[in-house]
Amino acid sequence: MEERSLVYRQLVSHWAHLAPILKKPENDSELEKYIELSDFLMDDATNDSNLETRLELVGTLISEHEQNHIEEPEGTAIDAIRFFMEQNGLRQKDLVELESPGVVPEILNGKRELNRRQIKALAKLFKCSQAVFI
């Protein structure tokens, strides 16, 4: 019992520093900070099992926010790209940084499959899971 009290006292003393990280993100700005923290933890988690636990917590908060606040389209990868382009006011020419200008229309017309690099770039651009484009 005494040992548990000590742990609780330590937790309370650190709470002011932890509270901002342990609350659910309430908007896109907060979500972006959690994603940055997640990226940081992923880079360091391989060497520290405690970081893996923190990464799991942050990942859960991100996932819950995305499930409740971000609409992900159903359908094919092409449908998803078109949906996100419409939501973000983008045109085909806005995607040329992901691929050469001639390839983008081929992808959008279903004549060419997305490769791993393109899927990763699209997920980063549209701030969604890579699974959307698989």
N, C-alpha and C positions, 0 to 999 in steps of 0.2 A: 504494500500500500504506500509506504514511504517513497519507494523507488518510482512508482507511478506519479506521485505528487511532484517529484523532481522533474520528471519528463513533462508534465503539464505546465509547470512553472517556466521551463525552458521554451515550450511552445508559445505561451502567452507573451514572453519577452521578445520573441521573434515575429509575433503575429503582424505587427505593423508593416514589416517588410514582406511578409508572405501574402497578406490579404489581397493586394491587387492582382496577384498571380492566381490565387485560388478561387476567384469569382468568375462567373460565366461572362464571356464577352457579350457586350450589349449592342455593339454596332460594328460596322466594317473596319473602322480604325483600330478598335480593340482586337478584332479578329486578326488583322494584319500583324499586330504586335505578337499575338500568340503563335502565329505561323512563323514569324522570325525567331521566336524563342524555341519553337519546335525544331527549326533548322539548326540552330545553335546546339541544342541538346543532342540532335542526331549525330552531329559531327563529333561530339565528345562522349556520347553514351557508350561507345564500344569499350572504353577503358574504366568505366565506373558503374557498378550495378545500381547505385543510388540514383544516378542520372537516368537510367532506364526507367525507374519507377516514376520519376518526375516527367519524363517524356510521355509515359503512358497517361498520366494525369492531364497534361496539357493536350495531348492528342484526343482524349475523351471530351474535353471542353470544346475543342475545335469541331470535332465531329458532331457533337450535340447541337452546336450553333448552326452548322451547315445544314443539318437535317431539318431544323426548325425554321430557318430563315432564308435559305438559298434554294431557289427552285431549279432543279436539274431536269432537263428534258428527257422524255422517254423516246425511244426509237433508235435509229442508227447513229453511227458516229457523224455521218454527214448531216443528219437532222440536228444533232447537238451543235455542230459548228455553225450551221445556219441560224439556229436559235440564239446562240451567244453573239453572233455577228449582229443580228437584229437588235438584241438587247443592248448592245454596246455601240450601235450606230456605225458599224464597220462595213466596208465593202471588200471585194476580193483583193483589190490593190493594197489594202491595209494589212493583208496577210503575207505579202511578199517577203517580209523579213524572216518568215518561217521557212520559206521555200522560194525557188525561182518563180518568176511571173508565169511561165507556161505550165508549171506543175499545179499551181493552186486551182485553176479551173478544172484540171483533170481529176483532182481529188474531189472537188465539189460536185462534179458530174458522175462520180462513182467509177471512173475509168482507172483510177490509181488508188491503191491501198495506202493508208497512213503507215509510216514507219515509226520505230520507237522514238527517235529524236523528235519527229514532228508531234507525236502524242505528248511527249514531255513538254515541248514548247507551247502547245495549245493549252495544256493544263495550267501552265504557269501564266500564260496570257489571260486566261479566263478565270483564274483562281478557283479551280475545281479539281476534282480527282481525275487522275489519268484514266481510270476505269470508264469514265464517260465516253472516251474515244476508242474504246476497244470493242 
